[in-house]
């Protein structure tokens, strides 16, 4: 079954939806089976109110810049259609959902969580994985090697794209080290064919040539001279050879 996830971020006029602050930008990135599908949703909104100076310093979106953009009521259906039935990933979800619920509530529409299949707070997830450490988006980008030097200001789509990369890095575990050897056996209908036929026919084996073996032996000899004892690789290789010949 195809797994569909939406990574979502918003920018707002201020810090509190309860004080009447509004959503001014929405960015969504779609993941299908943990891979970016290329589909995004990016909306700028006219908030119909002033923007706090502190918020302006964060995202750089002025009321003048947003004056000709649509109001939330004009894009609400596009948003809920895009997230419908998906698992939605949000960093500090209570903040964004609080604003989106306020916007939807003004239109008499259902709360945001009722449109999505589920919501995952990636900030809570990061705190579980890295207790006592900084878990802002910037900190996680640094921790997981996600390039964010181009993020001079916050932007909903940019932050959603960065969060998608961080989430995939944060939750991949060891799957990137796995060697997928089961597909051809499954295709042939033999579930246990792997155990009976080793190495499998589809496995490509690249053997070292004579020059490469000689170069490797020179390196081992240099290690032995430096440490004044045989390299561990030499011991294990000799042991394997003796065992094979026994």
C-alpha positions as CSV (number, residue, x, y, z in Angstrom):
1,X,0.0,0.0,0.0
2,X,1.4,3.4,-0.9
3,X,2.3,5.6,2.0
4,X,1.5,9.3,1.5
5,X,3.0,12.0,3.8
6,X,2.8,15.7,3.6
7,X,5.5,17.9,5.3
8,X,3.9,21.2,6.2
9,X,5.0,24.6,7.5
10,X,3.4,28.0,7.9
11,X,4.4,31.6,8.5
12,X,2.2,33.9,10.4
13,X,1.6,37.6,11.4
14,X,2.5,36.9,15.0
15,X,2.9,34.3,17.8
16,X,-0.7,33.7,18.9
17,X,-3.7,32.7,16.9
18,X,-5.8,33.5,20.0
19,X,-4.8,37.2,19.7
20,X,-6.2,37.3,16.1
21,X,-2.9,36.7,14.3
22,X,-3.2,35.1,10.8
23,X,-1.5,32.7,8.5
24,X,0.4,34.4,5.7
25,X,2.2,31.6,4.0
26,X,1.7,27.8,3.7
27,X,4.3,25.3,2.3
28,X,3.6,21.6,1.7
29,X,5.9,18.9,0.3
30,X,4.5,15.5,-0.6
31,X,6.4,12.3,0.1
32,X,5.3,9.0,-1.4
33,X,6.8,5.9,0.2
34,X,9.4,8.2,1.9
35,X,10.5,9.8,-1.3
36,X,9.7,13.3,-2.5
37,X,7.1,13.0,-5.3
38,X,7.8,16.5,-6.7
39,X,4.4,17.7,-5.8
40,X,4.2,20.8,-3.6
41,X,1.7,23.4,-2.5
42,X,2.9,26.9,-1.8
43,X,0.5,29.7,-0.9
44,X,1.0,33.3,0.1
45,X,-2.0,34.9,1.9
46,X,-3.3,38.4,2.5
47,X,-3.7,38.4,6.3
48,X,-6.0,41.5,6.3
49,X,-4.1,42.9,9.3
50,X,-0.8,44.2,10.3
51,X,2.3,42.0,10.9
52,X,4.2,42.1,14.1
53,X,7.8,43.5,13.8
54,X,9.2,40.3,15.4
55,X,7.5,38.1,12.9
56,X,8.5,40.4,10.0
57,X,12.2,40.0,11.1
58,X,11.8,36.2,10.9
59,X,10.1,35.8,7.5
60,X,10.5,39.2,5.8
61,X,6.9,39.2,4.5
62,X,5.3,42.6,4.8
63,X,1.6,43.5,4.6
64,X,2.4,45.5,1.5
65,X,4.0,42.5,-0.1
66,X,0.9,40.4,0.6
67,X,-1.7,42.9,-0.3
68,X,-2.6,41.3,-3.6
69,X,-2.5,37.7,-2.5
70,X,-5.7,35.7,-1.9
71,X,-7.3,35.5,1.5
72,X,-7.4,32.2,3.3
73,X,-11.0,31.6,2.4
74,X,-10.0,31.5,-1.3
75,X,-7.4,28.7,-0.8
76,X,-8.9,26.7,2.1
77,X,-10.2,24.0,-0.2
78,X,-6.9,23.6,-2.0
79,X,-5.2,23.1,1.3
80,X,-7.5,20.5,2.7
81,X,-7.6,18.6,-0.6
82,X,-3.8,18.5,-0.7
83,X,-3.5,17.0,2.9
84,X,-6.6,14.9,2.8
85,X,-5.9,11.3,3.9
86,X,-2.2,11.8,4.4
87,X,0.1,11.6,7.4
88,X,1.1,15.3,8.0
89,X,4.5,16.1,9.5
90,X,4.9,19.4,11.2
91,X,7.7,20.8,13.4
92,X,6.1,22.1,16.6
93,X,2.7,21.0,15.3
94,X,0.6,22.7,18.0
95,X,1.7,26.1,16.7
96,X,0.8,25.5,13.1
97,X,-2.4,23.6,13.8
98,X,-3.6,26.2,16.2
99,X,-3.4,28.8,13.4
100,X,-4.9,26.5,10.8
101,X,-7.7,25.5,13.1
102,X,-8.5,29.2,13.7
103,X,-8.5,29.9,10.0
104,X,-10.7,26.9,9.2
105,X,-13.0,27.8,12.1
106,X,-13.7,31.2,10.7
107,X,-15.1,29.5,7.6
108,X,-17.1,27.0,9.6
109,X,-14.9,24.1,8.3
110,X,-13.7,21.1,10.2
111,X,-10.5,21.2,12.3
112,X,-7.3,20.4,10.5
113,X,-6.7,17.0,12.1
114,X,-10.1,15.8,10.7
115,X,-8.8,16.2,7.2
116,X,-5.5,14.5,7.6
117,X,-5.1,10.8,8.4
118,X,-2.8,11.7,11.3
119,X,-0.3,14.4,12.4
120,X,3.3,13.7,13.5
121,X,5.0,16.4,15.5
122,X,8.7,16.2,14.4
123,X,9.8,18.4,17.3
124,X,8.4,15.9,19.8
125,X,10.0,13.1,17.8
126,X,13.4,14.9,17.8
127,X,13.1,15.5,21.6
128,X,12.6,11.8,22.2
129,X,15.6,10.9,20.1
130,X,17.8,13.7,21.3
131,X,16.8,14.6,24.9
132,X,18.4,17.6,26.4
133,X,19.7,18.9,23.0
134,X,18.7,21.7,20.7
135,X,16.1,20.4,18.3
136,X,15.2,23.5,16.2
137,X,15.1,22.9,12.5
138,X,18.5,24.6,12.1
139,X,20.0,22.4,14.8
140,X,18.6,19.3,13.2
141,X,19.9,20.3,9.8
142,X,23.4,20.7,11.3
143,X,23.1,17.4,13.1
144,X,22.0,15.4,10.1
145,X,24.1,17.2,7.5
146,X,21.2,18.9,5.7
147,X,22.4,21.9,3.8
148,X,20.6,25.1,5.0
149,X,23.1,27.9,4.4
150,X,20.6,29.4,1.9
151,X,18.0,29.8,4.7
152,X,18.6,33.5,5.6
153,X,14.9,34.0,6.4
154,X,12.2,31.6,7.3
155,X,9.9,30.5,4.4
156,X,7.1,28.0,4.6
157,X,8.0,26.0,1.5
158,X,11.8,26.1,2.1
159,X,11.3,25.1,5.7
160,X,9.0,22.2,4.6
161,X,11.6,21.0,2.2
162,X,14.3,21.1,4.8
163,X,12.1,19.4,7.3
164,X,11.4,16.6,4.8
165,X,15.1,16.0,4.4
166,X,15.7,16.1,8.2
167,X,12.7,13.7,8.9
168,X,14.0,11.2,6.3
169,X,17.5,11.3,7.8
170,X,16.2,11.2,11.4
171,X,13.9,8.1,10.8
172,X,15.9,6.0,8.3
173,X,17.6,3.9,10.9
174,X,19.9,1.4,9.2
175,X,17.8,0.9,6.1
176,X,20.4,2.7,3.9
177,X,22.9,-0.1,4.8
178,X,20.6,-3.0,3.9
179,X,21.4,-5.0,0.7
180,X,18.1,-6.0,-1.0
181,X,18.6,-9.6,-1.9
182,X,15.1,-10.9,-1.7
183,X,13.3,-9.3,-4.7
184,X,14.6,-11.7,-7.4
185,X,13.9,-14.8,-5.2
186,X,10.4,-13.5,-4.6
187,X,9.9,-12.9,-8.3
188,X,10.9,-16.5,-9.1
189,X,8.4,-17.7,-6.5
190,X,11.0,-19.3,-4.3
191,X,10.8,-17.8,-0.8
192,X,13.8,-19.9,0.5
193,X,15.7,-19.9,-2.8
194,X,18.3,-17.6,-1.2
195,X,19.3,-20.2,1.4
196,X,19.6,-23.0,-1.2
197,X,21.5,-21.1,-3.8
198,X,24.4,-19.0,-2.5
199,X,25.6,-16.8,-3.9
200,X,22.4,-15.9,-5.7
201,X,22.7,-15.7,-9.5
202,X,21.8,-12.0,-9.7
203,X,24.5,-11.0,-7.2
204,X,27.4,-9.3,-9.0
205,X,30.8,-10.3,-7.6
206,X,33.7,-8.0,-8.4
207,X,37.1,-9.7,-7.7
208,X,40.4,-7.9,-7.3
209,X,42.9,-8.3,-10.1
210,X,46.5,-9.3,-9.7
211,X,47.8,-5.7,-9.4
212,X,45.2,-4.8,-6.8
213,X,46.0,-7.9,-4.7
214,X,49.8,-7.0,-4.9
215,X,49.1,-3.4,-3.8
216,X,46.9,-4.7,-1.0
217,X,49.7,-7.0,0.2
218,X,52.2,-4.1,0.1
219,X,49.9,-2.1,2.4
220,X,49.6,-5.0,4.8
221,X,53.4,-5.4,4.8
222,X,53.9,-1.7,5.5
223,X,51.4,-1.9,8.4
224,X,53.3,-4.9,9.8
225,X,56.6,-3.1,9.6
226,X,55.2,0.0,11.3
227,X,53.5,-2.0,14.1
228,X,56.2,-4.7,14.3
229,X,53.5,-7.4,14.1
230,X,51.2,-8.8,11.4
231,X,48.2,-6.8,10.5
232,X,44.9,-8.2,11.9
233,X,43.6,-8.5,8.3
234,X,46.5,-10.9,7.5
235,X,45.8,-13.0,10.6
236,X,42.1,-13.3,9.8
237,X,42.8,-13.9,6.1
238,X,45.2,-16.7,6.9
239,X,42.8,-18.2,9.4
240,X,40.0,-18.2,6.8
241,X,42.3,-19.8,4.3
242,X,43.3,-22.6,6.7
243,X,39.7,-23.1,7.7
244,X,38.7,-23.3,4.0
245,X,41.5,-25.9,3.3
246,X,40.7,-28.0,6.3
